[in-house]
Amino acid sequence: MSIRIALRVSVVLALSAAGANAQTPRFEVASIKPTPPSATESSCRGTTVDSIRLSLPCATLKSLIFLAFNLQNVAIEGAPAWDDTQYKVEAKAENAASIEQMRLMLQELLADRFQLKVHREAPLRPAFVLVVAKGGPKMKAAESGSGQVLWSRAGQDNVLTGSNASMARLIPWLKSMTKERPIVDETGLTGTYDFKLQWLPDDDQPTVALFPALQEQLGLKMEVRNAPVEVLMIDHAEKPTADQ
């Protein structure tokens, strides 16, 4: 059974050239082995990422890249044909590390064991572009809260509730609801907000009710046009070398 695990960690990582220098931390020990064919959906759920340990029982190269580079609204292109191969990844830091340091260590591990080389591009592509609607945003500026956007149901309606949430938190949810095109944020909103977005979903035409609700309830408008869409291109990757 092929089981894909989508790895998402909701901590924003700002990488700079200075952070990717010779002082980049490395895991003290790391193991990468093919996931056993007997793996089940249940056994693949034991994912752990904390300040010391990283344990991923059924990870693909692409899911590891998503985690290492914290890609929330960025597509990965150029994946090798063997990307559906799953691996059991176990790694341990020498000392307690921040989530940013754990990501950097995972990037180093991918470069070392998968010979991974990537770069970012922003080609013009058909996209949904999120902008502030005429009249301005209708969301309440937040002072405290979880920093999350949570999904729930109210009868047959979808509900997204934001608590001290940024646009970077909202957009992945909107993307998961539309799926047709990438979403580009051109709102210019850098703060955090409390909001509630509610609409009746239509599986055949997911944007029909969602986009009007965005404008009426949050003061945000979704435009359909070409825009620079950030993608992470895989330049080179090899199947991982064996554990030493």
GILIN-V939429 format. One record per pair of residues at least 6 apart in sequence whose ideal C-beta (glycine too) atoms are under 7 Angstrom apart, sorted by the first residue. I is the first residue (numbers start at 0). J is the second residue. If there is no record, write none. Layout:
((I/J) (I/J))
//
This chain:
((1/83) (2/38) (2/40) (2/43) (2/57) (2/85) (3/59) (4/43) (4/46) (4/57) (4/58) (4/62) (5/62) (6/46) (6/58) (6/62) (6/65) (6/66) (8/48) (8/66) (8/69) (8/98) (10/98) (11/69) (11/167) (12/69) (12/99) (12/102) (18/103) (23/103) (23/107) (24/96) (24/100) (24/103) (24/104) (25/104) (25/107) (26/90) (26/91) (26/92) (26/104) (26/108) (27/91) (27/92) (27/93) (28/91) (29/90) (29/108) (30/89) (30/242) (31/86) (31/88) (31/112) (31/239) (31/242) (32/86) (32/87) (32/242) (33/84) (33/86) (34/56) (34/57) (34/85) (34/86) (34/87) (38/56) (38/57) (42/56) (43/56) (43/57) (45/54) (45/56) (46/54) (46/55) (47/53) (47/54) (48/101) (50/95) (50/96) (51/91) (51/92) (51/95) (52/91) (53/88) (53/90) (53/101) (53/105) (54/89) (55/88) (56/87) (57/85) (58/85) (58/86) (58/88) (59/82) (59/83) (59/84) (59/85) (60/78) (60/82) (60/113) (60/236) (61/75) (61/78) (61/82) (63/88) (63/105) (63/109) (64/75) (64/109) (64/231) (66/105) (67/102) (67/105) (67/106) (67/109) (68/231) (69/102) (70/231) (71/167) (71/171) (72/170) (72/171) (72/174) (72/182) (73/229) (73/230) (73/231) (74/181) (74/230) (75/231) (75/233) (76/230) (76/232) (76/233) (77/232) (77/233) (77/234) (78/233) (79/236) (81/238) (86/239) (90/108) (92/101) (92/104) (109/115) (112/239) (112/240) (113/236) (113/237) (113/239) (114/235) (114/236) (114/237) (115/236) (116/234) (116/235) (117/231) (117/232) (117/233) (117/234) (118/232) (118/234) (119/229) (119/231) (120/230) (120/232) (121/227) (121/228) (121/229) (122/228) (123/225) (123/226) (123/227) (124/181) (124/225) (124/228) (125/180) (125/225) (126/180) (126/181) (126/182) (126/183) (126/225) (126/226) (126/228) (127/177) (127/180) (127/182) (127/221) (127/223) (128/183) (128/185) (128/222) (128/224) (128/226) (129/170) (129/182) (129/183) (129/184) (129/185) (129/186) (129/219) (129/221) (130/185) (130/186) (130/220) (130/222) (131/186) (131/188) (131/218) (131/219) (132/214) (132/218) (132/219) (132/220) (134/218) (135/218) (136/188) (136/217) (136/218) (136/219) (137/216) (137/217) (137/218) (138/192) (138/193) (138/194) (138/217) (138/218) (139/192) (139/193) (139/194) (140/190) (140/192) (141/163) (141/191) (141/192) (141/193) (143/163) (144/162) (144/163) (144/193) (145/162) (145/163) (146/163) (146/164) (146/168) (146/191) (147/162) (147/164) (147/168) (148/159) (148/161) (148/164) (148/168) (148/169) (148/172) (149/160) (150/157) (150/159) (150/172) (151/158) (151/160) (152/158) (153/197) (155/199) (156/197) (156/198) (156/199) (157/198) (157/200) (158/195) (158/197) (159/172) (159/196) (160/195) (161/168) (161/169) (161/192) (161/193) (161/194) (162/193) (163/191) (163/193) (164/191) (164/192) (165/191) (166/184) (166/186) (166/188) (170/182) (170/184) (173/182) (174/182) (176/205) (176/209) (177/205) (177/206) (181/228) (183/226) (183/228) (186/219) (194/217) (196/212) (196/213) (196/216) (196/217) (197/212) (198/208) (198/209) (198/212) (199/208) (200/208) (201/207) (201/208) (210/221) (213/219) (213/221) (214/220))
//
